[in-house]
Amino acid sequence: MNRRKVIVSPYNLGALSALNAVVNCPPILKHVSKMDAENLFYACMIQSGVEEFEIPSFEGLLVNKSRFLSERISLIPEKIYRKCIKTVEMIFEGYLPEGYKRDMRYSSIWGLESFLTDLLLSLERKRSMVLVLGVPDLTETEGLIPPEIFYPVQNLLNAFDSETTTLPLPRSSISAKNVSEFRDIITSDLFSQYVLAHQKLDNNKLARRKVISDITKVGHSLFQEYKRLLYLKDIAILSLPVTAKAIDLVFGKLAGILAGYAVDQLNNWLKNEKRIILYDFHPKFLEIMLRRVGCALLNEEK
């Protein structure tokens, strides 16, 4: 099978950077040690069966350049990413006032645009995608965008099946002192079985619940073998079965050029019998932030 790759967009990298700043702000560091949220994210993704990361090359974009990740990160040409951005922008710009990207009243739409851009990029690259801020909440955009955009996008989001599975994740961020131990895990035969279980997620012909069950089963075996370094955590995996009906009912109703672009890409997925997979790490990172803030407050009271 091909190596499992996932798209990490500039929008999600920005969210990671912001999270890193929040969990390491001075008041928190007075009471708890520094945590590298970005390295923890990459370690969790690798521990979720991802073998490579594709990141759009973008002016001013800071990419993690650790030696551990250098061989696992590749850059997507900027023009490919900008084409996806422009395709989505052309839809929204036709309905929204000039300058809406600088108006906080429309901030909920920024995240929706980024989500759709990431989805188009994933379709074009035939990759899974990752969400740091979660799936957009369309209730926040209601009234700001017209029905001809709102309802097709709502149908699109509703078409994704969400399954929560328990995965073995690193106990801490990957630092120089424990990177060799982490390498031992991801080069083991047991981890190879675990990666193969995740790869089956992409196959549209296989029953999703059975695949999730297999991932959980092999994941527990991996945890038992390396429980000193790992812990079990529920992670949401969203999947969209690509069928002719889904293409017609959901993507075919999107506005203008976005529909044509998405349908063309999805027809290629249909031939390859693949699902679209999204890994949602928002709940995990929200938990990390709340836990660190809680520890800091607890120590402040002592």
N, C-alpha and C positions, 0 to 999 in steps of 0.2 A: 504494500500500500504506500501512497505518497505520504511524505512527512506532514503532520498536522500543523497547519499554520493559522494564525489569527490576526485580524486587523486591529491595530491600536491607533486611533485617530488623534490628531492634534487636540481636538476638543477633550478627549478622555485623558490625554497626557497632561493637559492644563488642569483638569480636575484632580489628577493624582498629585501634581505639584502643589495645588492649593491645600489638599488634604495633608500633605507632608508638612506644610507650613503651620497648619492649625494644630496638628498633634504634637508639634515640636515648638510651640510658642513659649516664650520665657516663663510665664506663670506655671505652665505644666512641667517644664524641665527643672523647676525648683524642687520637684517632688518625685519625678520618675525619669528614667534614663531616656536618652534620645532613641528614636525609632526611625528607621529608613522605610517609609511607607511604599516608596517606589520599588525598592528591591523586594519587599514583601509581596507586592502585587505580582511581579514577574515570577517569583518563586511559587506563588499560589497557582499561577497560570500553568507553569511547567508541571506542577504537581497535579494539574487537572488534565494532563494528557496533551498539552500543547508543546510542540517541539520548536517552532519558529515564530517570530513576530515580524509582521510587516507594518512599517510606519511610513506615512507619506512624507517625502522630503519637502520641507516648508521653510521659508526664510525665517530665521530667528528661533526655529524649533530646537529645543535642547533634548537630546536623546541620551539615555543612560549609556555610558561608555565603559562600564566595568568590564574587566577581562572575561568574567564569567558569561556576560551576555553578548559580547562582541560577535561571537560566532553564531548567535541565535537571532540576531536582528538584521533585517535587510530593509532598504529604503525603496519606496514606491516613487517613481518620477512625479514631480510636482504637477506637471500638466494633466496627469490622469486624475489626481485629486481635485484640481481646480475645475475640471470638466464636470465632475459630480456636484461640486459646489454650485456652479453656474446653472446646472440643470434644475436644481431645487430652488435657487434664488429667483429664477425666471418665473416660477409659479407664484411665489409669495409677493414679489415686487409688483405683480399685476393687480393685487388686491389691497395692499397695505400702503400707508402714506410714506412719502419720501422721508428718509431719515429715521425709519422705525428701528434700525439697528443701533441707534444711539438713544432710544427712548425706553426708559425702564418699564414703562407700561406694557411693552411688548417683549419683555425678557423671557417669558414662558415660550415664545415662538422661537427664540434663538436655539433653545435646546431641541425643539422639534425639528428645526431645519438641520441641525447637526446630526440628529438621529437618522433622518432620511438620507442625508449625504453619506453617512457611514454605511447605511444599508445598500445604497447604490454602489459604493466602492466595494463592498463585500461581494455583491453580485458580480461585478465586473472581474474581480480578482478570484472569484470562486473560493472564498475563505469564510471562516467563522468570524464573528465579531465579539467584542467585549464591551460591557457597559460599566462605567464607574459611577455614574449618577443615576443609573436605573432607566427604565422605560419612561418616556415622557408621560406626564399626567395631562391628558387632553382636556380635562375639566378646567384647567387654568387658561386654556386658549379659547374656550367657547365664548363667542361674542366678538372675538378679535379676528377670527378668520371666517370666511363665508362657508355655508353648508357644503358647497361643491368641493371644498378641500377637507373640511372637518369630518364628514361622514365616511368618505373613502379611507382616510387615514385611520379613523376609528375602527373600521372593518379590518384594516390591515393589522392593527395592534391586537384586535380580538382574535385574529386568525392564528396567532402564536399560541402554542400549547406550553404551559409552564409546568415544569416538574422539579420538585425539590429533591435533591439527592445528597447523601452524606458522603463527603469526600475527605480523604486524609490530607491535611494541609500543614505546612511548616509551622513549628511553634514560634519561631521568631524570624526576623529579617535575615537575609543571607549576608553574612559578613565574612571577612577573610578567615576567621578562626573556625567557622563551621561550613565553609563552602566545600571543603573536601568531603565532609560527611554527606552533604547533600548530593554531591557527584556520585558517591557510592550508591545512594538510593536510585538515582535516575539512570544509572548504568546497569542496574540489576536485572536479572531475568524476570523477576516478579513485576518490576515496573514496566517492562516491555509488554507483558500481558495486559497491564492496566492501560497503557497507551492504545493498544489494539482494541480494547473495550470501548474507549472513547471514540476511536475512529469509526466505529460502527454507527455512531450517532448520525453521521452524515448520510447514511444509506437510507434512502426513502422507501426501500422495499422491506426493510426490517421493522418489526413492531417496536415502537418507541419505548413502551413500558418494559419490555423484555430487555432491551439494550440498557436502560437505566438500572434495572435490577442486576444485570451482569456487572456494570460499572461499580455499583455499591458492593457487590460480593467480592470482587477482586480488590476493591479499595480497602475493605476491612482486612483482607489478608495482608495487604501492604502495610496497613497501620499496625497490625499485630507484630510484624517483623521489625518495624522501626519506630515503635511507640515512644521511645525516648526522645525522638526528634520530631514526631508528628502528633497532631491531634485531629479529632474528627469534627467536621463542621458542615452544616447544611448550606448548600449553594444552589441557587436557582439556575436551571438550564432551560432556556426557551427554544422551542423548535417550530419551524414552519414547514409542514409537508408541501412540497412543490407539486401541485397537480394542475391539470388543465382548468379545472373548475376554480381553483384558488386564483389562478392567473386572470381568469375572466371576471370573476365576481369582485375581487379585491383590487388588483393592480390595474385591470382594464378600466376601472372607474375613476382613476386618478386624473388630475387635470393635465391636459395638453401634452407637452413634450415629456413630462415626467412619466406618463403612462407608456408612451412609446418606448422610451429608454428602458424602463423596468421590465416591460413585457418581452422585449428582445433578449434581455439578459436572462430572464426567467425561463424562456424557452430552451436556452442552452442548459440550464440546470435540469429541466424536465427530461432532456435527452440523457443526461448523466445520472438520473434517478437519485438526486441528492436532496437533503434537507438544508434549510438555512438554520444555523445554530447561533444562539446568543448566550454568552456567559454573563450573568448579572452579579457583579461583586458589590453593588451598592449597599445591601444590608450588612455585609461583612465589614466594610470600611466604616459604616455608620456605627456599628458595634464597637470597633476599635477606638473610634474617636470618643464615644460616650464612656467607654471603660477607662480610658486615660484621663479624661476630665474628671470622672468620678474618683479615681485614685488620688488625683491632685487635690480635689476638694476635701477628701477624707484626711489626707496628711496635713492639710492646712488647718483643719479643726483640732488636730492633736497638739 
